[in-house]
């Protein structure tokens, strides 16, 4: 709770006066598709990421008057050191990739590009949204488990 949710909430509260004084601002939370669909990452992880998505919606409504937008990006399986263990199990990796319409893991740059866009003026009409960047995994009705 402290790492995945409370830290984002408290940092947002600290940033609010500065963003308000600037005349406009954008906060982008990094959540997870585990906050949108059930994954075997565990209920507490999924619960905190779902709460982060809801925090984005609530702050979007509360802070719109201050011209501050908040959104949440929900990455799927991204090729990083954190997913090396999952991807080292060929059966599990194949199971996950089979359920993602794009059939591959994402790259970190694919997440950072969406985050950068959400901070640019071109996204000024987007707020309170939960945006999956997951190769379609969250739309495919998937529950990847080690045994499937």
Secondary structure, DSSP 8 states (H G I E B T S, - for coil): -IIIIIHHHHHHHHHHHHHHHHT-EEEEEE--GGGTS--TT-HHHHHHHHHHHHHHHHHHHHHGGGTEEEEEEEE-SB-STTTHHHHHSHHHHHHHHHHSTT-S-B-HHHHHHHHHHHTSGGGTT--S-EEEESTTGGGTT----TT-
